[in-house]
Amino acid sequence: MQNNFEDINKSGGMQPSVSFEKAWASLQPQLDKEAERRKKKRRRVLFFWLSIIAIGLVSGLIYKNGNTGGNGIVGKTNLPKVYVKPTSPIINIAPAMVSIGLAKDKQMSTSTAAIAIEAGKDKLRINQNTNTLKKVIPNKVKGIKENIQSKEIAASNKTEVALNKEIALTEKANSRDEAKPIAVNKLINDTTTSVAAANNSSDTLKKVDSTVDKKALAKDIKKPKKELLKGIHFGFQFNAPIHSGINTLDVNNKKQPLAMFVPQVFVSKQLGKRSSLSVSATPYAQFYLNNSVVLSSGTYNVTVQQGSTQDSKPKQYVYRETVGINKLITIDATIGYQYQLSKRIKLGVGIANNWLQAALISSKITMNNTTVTHDSLYGNDNSGKEWKHLKPTFLLGKFDVGYQFKNVEFGAVVSTPISSLTSKELQYKTPINTNVFVRWYLK
């Protein structure tokens, strides 16, 4: 373009209104864009052909591995096949079988009978060849092992002889000191390679033997492992007393109605289709005695004179004070046995050990055995004078019946002491407590 502008100037033509530099600067961005576009096009073409080549290589590798039966890129190593000629005679029982079939079905064609005969012969040959291979293969494997061991011994002897020859030649020809060690090293490397190949063959046979052992062990019948948590159930049990003389007082003589509904935690184990054992614990249990156990009792007489002695005689009043146990507050741990009477009804018996925590003592004063003049309750927790007469632990016998619906069981339990509650008492009547319960199975 610049030369054209010079020719125009020399010929005396009209001078261009725009200089060459400005014209080139205006065209250069478009030319750069065109060059970048062509470069991207060449890259796409190159990437396309590279992708085609890569796909072809991967397809070839996959096809090759599929034909060789290997996993991955490396094919599976195939051991040499051993053909054993069957030695035992073939018992031709197929014609007899075919003749029986023809007798049953006369419409069977001759070609079909011939095919059945050949199939029977082939099946017998396969069975006999299989039995023969089972007997011959162990001997063949043993022979291969012995052959490999003999090759290893021969290779080691060959190496020793070759080394001795090379050493002798090296001593005679001092001028070839540099060439001889190279030959010796080469011979050592070749011999080592042959020995390694023999070792690899031996390792392959060992792997074959281990594979056979694993297959034999796999045929053994293995008993399934029992689950650790099979037949184990656990949950919560809520109890509520329904007998007479119930109160909600605690050891401080304050009402605590929610204390009666402290849940009992239980765990049970199924022993069979109908039997189960359970263990339960209650951190706050209450056993009501309702003064059936009397700790102490005393009487005193009071003489009252009303008016003058001439008009009336003095009156005598007899007062009796009785101290008894109203209820015991304990920690309860129970072990029980349940029997499934029917699909939903259960019967259970158990023994509970109770650790005494506190007691509610009753004090009552009666006049002339008819009128109660004083009746009060007070707590005792290892500080009162009555505490020394109470046993720190005692046993309860329990009997319960329940009706289970899904994971909830409703029922009632009766409990009574089977050991002594006190070390000293004036009067004792066996107390019986009755509670209703709701047992919720979490599992």
RODO-2510 file (C-alpha; in nm, 4 decimals, decimal comma):
residues 443
     n   res          X          Y          Z
     1     m     0,0000     0,0000     0,0000
     2     q     0,2824     0,2382     0,0837
     3     n     0,4434     0,1725    -0,2588
     4     n     0,1176     0,2636    -0,4296
     5     f     0,1126     0,5897    -0,2421
     6     e     0,4714     0,6617    -0,3576
     7     d     0,3847     0,5848    -0,7218
     8     i     0,0931     0,8226    -0,7022
     9     n     0,3163     1,0989    -0,5642
    10     k     0,5804     1,0427    -0,8337
    11     s     0,3252     1,0539    -1,1105
    12     g     0,1961     1,3814    -0,9778
    13     g    -0,1383     1,2451    -0,8781
    14     m    -0,3582     1,3601    -0,5986
    15     q    -0,2104     1,3283    -0,2505
    16     p    -0,4015     1,0933    -0,0149
    17     s    -0,6007     1,2643     0,2538
    18     v    -0,5185     0,9901     0,5168
    19     s    -0,1627     0,8837     0,5913
    20     f    -0,0519     0,5212     0,5728
    21     e     0,0077     0,4956     0,9490
    22     k    -0,3442     0,6074     1,0320
    23     a    -0,4975     0,3756     0,7724
    24     w    -0,2959     0,0793     0,9084
    25     a    -0,3905     0,1648     1,2656
    26     s    -0,7585     0,1558     1,1726
    27     l    -0,7270    -0,1814     0,9965
    28     q    -0,5001    -0,3541     1,2513
    29     p    -0,7776    -0,4389     1,5119
    30     q    -0,9844    -0,6127     1,2458
    31     l    -0,6842    -0,8038     1,1164
    32     d    -0,5958    -0,9108     1,4738
    33     k    -0,9476    -1,0366     1,5314
    34     e    -0,9348    -1,2340     1,2094
    35     a    -0,5988    -1,3857     1,3066
    36     e    -0,7307    -1,4827     1,6525
    37     r    -1,0392    -1,6405     1,4959
    38     r    -0,8267    -1,8494     1,2592
    39     k    -0,6020    -1,9537     1,5492
    40     k    -0,9051    -2,0730     1,7507
    41     k    -1,0321    -2,2594     1,4475
    42     r    -0,6980    -2,4396     1,4098
    43     r    -0,7066    -2,5303     1,7810
    44     r    -1,0577    -2,6764     1,7532
    45     v    -0,9556    -2,8829     1,4495
    46     l    -0,6459    -3,0065     1,6342
    47     f    -0,8485    -3,0919     1,9488
    48     f    -1,1065    -3,2752     1,7333
    49     w    -0,8467    -3,5001     1,5727
    50     l    -0,6714    -3,5629     1,9047
    51     s    -1,0083    -3,6682     2,0539
    52     i    -1,0677    -3,9049     1,7625
    53     i    -0,7229    -4,0611     1,8138
    54     a    -0,7758    -4,0944     2,1929
    55     i    -1,1166    -4,2575     2,1448
    56     g    -0,9642    -4,5006     1,8964
    57     l    -0,6829    -4,5951     2,1383
    58     v    -0,9218    -4,6467     2,4309
    59     s    -1,1584    -4,8544     2,2148
    60     g    -0,8672    -5,0697     2,1021
    61     l    -0,7519    -5,1290     2,4584
    62     i    -1,1039    -5,2199     2,5691
    63     y    -1,1457    -5,4578     2,2765
    64     k    -0,8099    -5,6169     2,3467
    65     n    -0,8862    -5,6670     2,7158
    66     g    -1,2256    -5,8129     2,6334
    67     n    -1,0690    -6,0723     2,4036
    68     t    -0,7885    -6,1637     2,6481
    69     g    -1,0312    -6,1924     2,9478
    70     g    -0,8215    -5,9639     3,1712
    71     n    -0,9138    -5,6911     3,4186
    72     g    -0,7814    -5,3479     3,3294
    73     i    -0,5047    -5,2947     3,0683
    74     v    -0,2999    -5,6013     3,1599
    75     g    -0,4556    -5,9248     3,0343
    76     k    -0,5232    -6,2286     3,2429
    77     t    -0,2420    -6,4871     3,2552
    78     n    -0,3544    -6,8186     3,1135
    79     l    -0,1912    -7,1395     3,2379
    80     p    -0,1066    -7,4042     2,9775
    81     k    -0,3919    -7,6365     2,9097
    82     v    -0,3347    -8,0049     2,9799
    83     y    -0,5137    -8,2492     2,7563
    84     v    -0,5639    -8,5910     2,9112
    85     k    -0,6813    -8,8727     2,6956
    86     p    -0,9616    -9,0644     2,8661
    87     t    -0,8454    -9,4117     2,9657
    88     s    -1,1671    -9,5640     3,0863
    89     p    -1,4078    -9,7094     2,8292
    90     i    -1,7184    -9,5144     2,7441
    91     i    -2,0324    -9,6901     2,8560
    92     n    -2,2833    -9,6434     2,5820
    93     i    -2,6170    -9,6317     2,7613
    94     a    -2,7636    -9,3603     2,5426
    95     p    -2,9156    -9,6052     2,2886
    96     a    -3,1024    -9,7815     2,5652
    97     m    -3,2378    -9,4510     2,6905
    98     v    -3,3397    -9,3561     2,3376
    99     s    -3,5074    -9,6912     2,2806
   100     i    -3,7136    -9,6436     2,5970
   101     g    -3,8117    -9,3005     2,4708
   102     l    -3,9085    -9,4427     2,1338
   103     a    -4,1193    -9,7068     2,3018
   104     k    -4,3146    -9,4403     2,4859
   105     d    -4,3496    -9,2122     2,1878
   106     k    -4,3589    -9,3924     1,8528
   107     q    -4,3998    -9,0715     1,6579
   108     m    -4,0421    -8,9564     1,7324
   109     s    -3,8413    -8,9167     1,4097
   110     t    -3,5190    -9,0987     1,3289
   111     s    -3,3130    -8,7767     1,3086
   112     t    -3,4291    -8,6703     1,6540
   113     a    -3,3301    -9,0075     1,7989
   114     a    -2,9841    -8,9808     1,6420
   115     i    -2,9349    -8,6343     1,7920
   116     a    -3,0386    -8,7619     2,1376
   117     i    -2,7912    -9,0520     2,1049
   118     e    -2,5047    -8,8191     2,0184
   119     a    -2,5999    -8,5836     2,3041
   120     g    -2,5945    -8,8738     2,5506
   121     k    -2,2531    -8,9837     2,4247
   122     d    -2,1133    -8,6319     2,4542
   123     k    -2,2462    -8,5959     2,8097
   124     l    -2,0863    -8,9255     2,9153
   125     r    -1,7548    -8,8254     2,7560
   126     i    -1,7577    -8,4907     2,9386
   127     n    -1,8292    -8,6549     3,2742
   128     q    -1,5552    -8,9163     3,2262
   129     n    -1,3039    -8,6543     3,1072
   130     t    -1,3859    -8,4399     3,4118
   131     n    -1,3322    -8,7290     3,6531
   132     t    -1,0049    -8,8199     3,4814
   133     l    -0,8816    -8,4591     3,4963
   134     k    -0,9560    -8,4436     3,8692
   135     k    -0,7269    -8,7446     3,9195
   136     v    -0,4510    -8,6399     3,6777
   137     i    -0,4209    -8,2629     3,7455
   138     p    -0,2662    -8,2993     4,0982
   139     n     0,0046    -8,5323     3,9521
   140     k     0,0694    -8,2867     3,6685
   141     v     0,1011    -7,9952     3,9133
   142     k     0,3430    -8,1985     4,1261
   143     g     0,5519    -8,2800     3,8150
   144     i     0,5628    -7,9111     3,7141
   145     k     0,6827    -7,8143     4,0623
   146     e     0,9581    -8,0777     4,0515
   147     n     1,0600    -7,9614     3,7016
   148     i     1,0853    -7,5989     3,8233
   149     q     1,2999    -7,7010     4,1213
   150     s     1,5341    -7,9001     3,8969
   151     k     1,5626    -7,5986     3,6620
   152     e     1,6518    -7,3732     3,9552
   153     i     1,9281    -7,6153     4,0671
   154     a     2,0618    -7,6472     3,7111
   155     a     2,0604    -7,2685     3,6647
   156     s     2,2559    -7,2145     3,9874
   157     n     2,5118    -7,4819     3,8862
   158     k     2,5427    -7,3252     3,5435
   159     t     2,6067    -6,9860     3,6990
   160     e     2,8797    -7,1226     3,9257
   161     v     3,0586    -7,3025     3,6362
   162     a     3,0380    -6,9981     3,4107
   163     l     3,1816    -6,7734     3,6792
   164     n     3,4773    -7,0074     3,7334
   165     k     3,5531    -7,0106     3,3591
   166     e     3,5355    -6,6340     3,3339
   167     i     3,7665    -6,5894     3,6316
   168     a     4,0222    -6,8238     3,4718
   169     l     4,0059    -6,6363     3,1432
   170     t     4,0415    -6,3032     3,3205
   171     e     4,3659    -6,4121     3,4909
   172     k     4,5213    -6,5245     3,1581
   173     a     4,4278    -6,2166     2,9534
   174     n     4,5159    -5,9022     3,1507
   175     s     4,4675    -5,6852     2,8461
   176     r     4,0948    -5,7641     2,8404
   177     d     4,0253    -5,6694     3,2014
   178     e     3,7588    -5,4204     3,1026
   179     a     3,5685    -5,6554     2,8703
   180     k     3,5560    -5,9616     3,0938
   181     p     3,3675    -5,8100     3,3916
   182     i     3,1072    -5,6871     3,1459
   183     a     3,0587    -6,0405     3,0126
   184     v     3,0463    -6,1795     3,3632
   185     n     2,7827    -5,9241     3,4661
   186     k     2,5801    -6,0028     3,1586
   187     l     2,5930    -6,3733     3,2342
   188     i     2,4926    -6,3109     3,5968
   189     n     2,2001    -6,0939     3,4865
   190     d     2,0820    -6,3577     3,2357
   191     t     2,1044    -6,6337     3,4944
   192     t     1,9267    -6,4201     3,7566
   193     t     1,6483    -6,3501     3,5065
   194     s     1,5999    -6,7221     3,4408
   195     v     1,5927    -6,7991     3,8130
   196     a     1,3386    -6,5178     3,8708
   197     a     1,1219    -6,6584     3,5925
   198     a     1,1320    -6,9992     3,7565
   199     n     1,0380    -6,8423     4,0911
   200     n     0,7466    -6,6603     3,9281
   201     s     0,6220    -6,9906     3,7862
   202     s     0,6469    -7,1433     4,1327
   203     d     0,4542    -6,8514     4,2827
   204     t     0,1864    -6,8947     4,0162
   205     l     0,1449    -7,2586     4,1125
   206     k     0,1202    -7,1597     4,4798
   207     k    -0,1535    -6,9124     4,3931
   208     v    -0,3384    -7,1866     4,2016
   209     d    -0,3133    -7,4148     4,5059
   210     s    -0,4392    -7,1404     4,7412
   211     t    -0,7290    -7,0677     4,5065
   212     v    -0,8254    -7,4360     4,5103
   213     d    -0,8100    -7,4363     4,8918
   214     k    -1,0334    -7,1268     4,9138
   215     k    -1,2894    -7,2826     4,6823
   216     a    -1,2924    -7,5963     4,8942
   217     l    -1,3439    -7,3949     5,2107
   218     a    -1,6229    -7,1959     5,0473
   219     k    -1,8265    -7,5145     5,0143
   220     d    -1,8442    -7,5534     5,3922
   221     i    -2,1743    -7,4489     5,5435
   222     k    -2,1286    -7,1514     5,7773
   223     k    -2,3763    -7,0903     6,0571
   224     p    -2,5142    -6,7355     6,0636
   225     k    -2,4012    -6,5193     6,3555
   226     k    -2,6673    -6,4314     6,6072
   227     e    -2,7422    -6,0661     6,6503
   228     l    -2,6323    -5,9255     6,9828
   229     l    -2,9552    -5,7341     7,0427
   230     k    -3,1930    -6,0022     6,9184
   231     g    -3,4780    -6,0589     7,1657
   232     i    -3,3806    -5,7651     7,3904
   233     h    -3,6462    -5,5027     7,4720
   234     f    -3,6348    -5,1926     7,6910
   235     g    -3,8540    -4,8979     7,7848
   236     f    -4,0327    -4,7143     8,0671
   237     q    -4,3052    -4,8183     8,3103
   238     f    -4,5365    -4,5723     8,4882
   239     n    -4,7059    -4,6862     8,8120
   240     a    -5,0014    -4,5428     9,0032
   241     p    -5,1301    -4,6762     9,3430
   242     i    -5,5016    -4,7609     9,3673
   243     h    -5,5340    -4,8926     9,7262
   244     s    -5,6598    -4,6972    10,0306
   245     g    -5,4507    -4,4686    10,2527
   246     i    -5,2604    -4,3029     9,9692
   247     n    -5,0985    -3,9655    10,0282
   248     t    -4,8608    -3,7471     9,8274
   249     l    -4,6474    -3,6234    10,1197
   250     d    -4,2688    -3,6442    10,1080
   251     v    -4,0232    -3,6698    10,3979
   252     n    -4,0607    -3,2972    10,4632
   253     n    -4,4369    -3,3396    10,4997
   254     k    -4,4979    -3,1486    10,1753
   255     k    -4,7311    -3,2590     9,8983
   256     q    -4,5523    -3,3947     9,5897
   257     p    -4,8199    -3,5485     9,3610
   258     l    -4,5835    -3,5962     9,0664
   259     a    -4,3490    -3,8114     9,2770
   260     m    -4,5909    -4,1040     9,2371
   261     f    -4,5354    -4,1044     8,8586
   262     v    -4,1558    -4,1277     8,8529
   263     p    -4,0956    -4,3784     8,5669
   264     q    -3,9422    -4,7184     8,6132
   265     v    -3,6751    -4,8225     8,3610
   266     f    -3,6778    -5,1858     8,2447
   267     v    -3,4817    -5,4176     8,0143
   268     s    -3,6109    -5,7624     7,9121
   269     k    -3,4585    -6,0590     7,7247
   270     q    -3,6689    -6,3083     7,5334
   271     l    -3,5744    -6,6664     7,6297
   272     g    -3,8107    -6,8496     7,3992
   273     k    -4,1456    -6,8148     7,2305
   274     r    -4,3287    -6,7600     7,5607
   275     s    -4,0714    -6,6841     7,8341
   276     s    -3,8662    -6,3741     7,9124
   277     l    -3,6566    -6,2270     8,1951
   278     s    -3,6596    -5,8594     8,2940
   279     v    -3,4598    -5,6236     8,5141
   280     s    -3,6060    -5,2899     8,6261
   281     a    -3,5122    -5,0021     8,8557
   282     t    -3,7067    -4,7144     9,0148
   283     p    -3,5141    -4,4221     9,1696
   284     y    -3,8121    -4,3091     9,3814
   285     a    -4,0486    -4,5845     9,4968
   286     q    -4,3154    -4,5650     9,7698
   287     f    -4,4514    -4,8591     9,9685
   288     y    -4,7581    -4,7822    10,1826
   289     l    -4,8082    -4,9528    10,5211
   290     n    -5,0917    -4,7354    10,6574
   291     n    -4,9966    -4,7965    11,0216
   292     s    -5,0211    -5,1758    10,9829
   293     v    -4,6801    -5,1925    11,1494
   294     v    -4,6791    -5,0391    11,5019
   295     l    -4,3423    -4,9398    11,6459
   296     s    -4,4547    -4,8278    11,9926
   297     s    -4,7687    -4,7789    12,1982
   298     g    -4,8333    -4,6270    12,5412
   299     t    -5,1279    -4,5407    12,7676
   300     y    -5,1763    -4,2935    13,0526
   301     n    -5,4724    -4,2101    13,2749
   302     v    -5,6068    -3,8631    13,3445
   303     t    -5,8469    -3,7866    13,6355
   304     v    -6,0694    -3,4805    13,5979
   305     q    -6,2766    -3,3395    13,8851
   306     q    -6,5765    -3,1352    13,7817
   307     g    -6,7513    -2,9381    14,0540
   308     s    -6,7309    -3,0234    14,4275
   309     t    -6,6444    -3,3648    14,5459
   310     q    -6,9775    -3,3850    14,7302
   311     d    -7,1846    -3,3335    14,4154
   312     s    -6,9972    -3,5624    14,1680
   313     k    -6,7205    -3,8103    14,1486
   314     p    -6,4033    -3,7423    13,9420
   315     k    -6,3967    -3,8759    13,5835
   316     q    -6,1226    -4,1042    13,4548
   317     y    -5,9888    -4,0638    13,0959
   318     v    -5,7570    -4,3191    12,9308
   319     y    -5,5348    -4,1894    12,6505
   320     r    -5,3413    -4,4202    12,4160
   321     e    -5,0582    -4,2991    12,1915
   322     t    -4,9640    -4,5206    11,8940
   323     v    -4,6578    -4,4704    11,6695
   324     g    -4,6667    -4,6574    11,3380
   325     i    -4,5243    -4,6502    10,9857
   326     n    -4,7331    -4,4783    10,7220
   327     k    -4,5093    -4,5406    10,4162
   328     l    -4,1499    -4,6109    10,3152
   329     i    -3,9586    -4,4245    10,0445
   330     t    -3,6992    -4,6454     9,8740
   331     i    -3,4881    -4,7163     9,5675
   332     d    -3,6340    -5,0264     9,3998
   333     a    -3,4531    -5,2849     9,1821
   334     t    -3,6606    -5,5772     9,0502
   335     i    -3,5809    -5,8970     8,8629
   336     g    -3,8820    -6,0716     8,7094
   337     y    -4,0013    -6,3566     8,4919
   338     q    -4,2829    -6,3158     8,2377
   339     y    -4,4858    -6,5874     8,0682
   340     q    -4,6825    -6,5277     7,7478
   341     l    -5,0198    -6,6763     7,8346
   342     s    -5,1690    -6,5828     7,4970
   343     k    -5,0930    -6,3540     7,2079
   344     r    -5,1525    -6,0384     7,4164
   345     i    -5,1817    -6,1467     7,7823
   346     k    -4,8748    -6,1854     8,0045
   347     l    -4,8279    -6,3130     8,3580
   348     g    -4,5250    -6,2246     8,5659
   349     v    -4,3608    -6,2776     8,9035
   350     g    -4,0633    -6,0988     9,0530
   351     i    -3,8510    -6,0139     9,3553
   352     a    -3,7625    -5,6527     9,4371
   353     n    -3,4822    -5,5341     9,6619
   354     n    -3,5525    -5,1974     9,8288
   355     w    -3,2955    -4,9629     9,9810
   356     l    -3,4594    -4,7458    10,2457
   357     q    -3,4161    -4,3701    10,1962
   358     a    -3,6825    -4,2172    10,4245
   359     a    -4,0005    -4,3012    10,6144
   360     l    -4,3218    -4,1229    10,7001
   361     i    -4,4205    -4,1884    11,0627
   362     s    -4,7753    -4,1647    11,2006
   363     s    -4,8538    -4,0501    11,5565
   364     k    -5,2116    -4,0971    11,6818
   365     i    -5,3681    -4,0349    12,0271
   366     t    -5,7114    -4,1753    12,1150
   367     m    -5,9219    -4,1150    12,4277
   368     n    -6,1033    -4,4093    12,5808
   369     n    -6,0396    -4,6019    12,2545
   370     t    -6,3171    -4,4078    12,0863
   371     t    -6,2197    -4,0482    12,0194
   372     v    -5,9084    -3,9469    11,8235
   373     t    -5,7634    -3,6393    11,9832
   374     h    -5,4425    -3,6171    11,7814
   375     d    -5,3326    -3,7542    11,4426
   376     s    -5,0193    -3,6320    11,2605
   377     l    -4,7496    -3,7415    11,0133
   378     y    -4,3817    -3,6501    11,0208
   379     g    -4,0764    -3,7498    10,8211
   380     n    -3,7840    -3,9554    10,9400
   381     d    -3,4592    -3,9831    10,7440
   382     n    -3,1836    -4,1251    10,9589
   383     s    -3,2309    -3,8614    11,2280
   384     g    -3,5386    -3,9619    11,4310
   385     k    -3,5622    -4,2043    11,7185
   386     e    -3,7723    -4,4488    11,5120
   387     w    -3,5038    -4,4888    11,2427
   388     k    -3,3054    -4,7430    11,4453
   389     h    -3,6022    -4,9816    11,4327
   390     l    -3,6220    -4,9797    11,0506
   391     k    -3,4308    -5,2250    10,8286
   392     p    -3,2014    -5,0546    10,5724
   393     t    -3,3045    -5,3065    10,3033
   394     f    -3,5993    -5,5398    10,2573
   395     l    -3,7478    -5,7644     9,9888
   396     l    -4,0845    -5,7456     9,8139
   397     g    -4,2600    -6,0196     9,6209
   398     k    -4,4504    -5,9092     9,3088
   399     f    -4,7160    -6,0589     9,0842
   400     d    -4,8404    -5,8792     8,7713
   401     v    -5,0708    -5,9348     8,4773
   402     g    -5,0647    -5,7279     8,1588
   403     y    -5,2342    -5,6830     7,8231
   404     q    -5,0053    -5,5755     7,5396
   405     f    -5,1167    -5,3872     7,2303
   406     k    -4,8334    -5,3174     6,9856
   407     n    -4,5582    -5,1485     7,1906
   408     v    -4,7765    -5,0514     7,4915
   409     e    -4,8759    -5,2841     7,7775
   410     f    -5,1463    -5,2117     8,0369
   411     g    -5,1728    -5,4053     8,3615
   412     a    -5,1688    -5,4259     8,7395
   413     v    -4,9089    -5,5421     8,9910
   414     v    -4,9529    -5,6598     9,3501
   415     s    -4,6579    -5,6422     9,5921
   416     t    -4,6068    -5,7544     9,9518
   417     p    -4,3038    -5,7863    10,1845
   418     i    -4,1310    -6,1258    10,1986
   419     s    -3,8745    -6,0127    10,4571
   420     s    -3,8933    -5,8158    10,7804
   421     l    -3,9339    -5,4391    10,7601
   422     t    -3,8335    -5,3553    11,1172
   423     s    -3,6055    -5,4946    11,3835
   424     k    -3,8668    -5,4444    11,6578
   425     e    -4,2416    -5,3986    11,6384
   426     l    -4,5355    -5,4342    11,8718
   427     q    -4,7928    -5,5115    11,6079
   428     y    -4,7509    -5,6323    11,2496
   429     k    -5,0048    -5,6920    10,9761
   430     t    -4,8840    -5,7877    10,6301
   431     p    -4,9329    -5,4842    10,4029
   432     i    -5,0325    -5,5305    10,0386
   433     n    -4,9923    -5,2638     9,7713
   434     t    -5,1728    -5,2642     9,4361
   435     n    -5,0602    -5,0488     9,1448
   436     v    -5,1771    -5,0106     8,7866
   437     f    -4,9053    -4,9593     8,5279
   438     v    -4,8451    -4,8586     8,1694
   439     r    -4,5383    -5,0204     8,0143
   440     w    -4,4010    -4,8487     7,7041
   441     y    -4,1607    -5,0524     7,4893
   442     l    -3,9094    -4,8349     7,3068
   443     k    -3,7687    -5,1458     7,1345
***
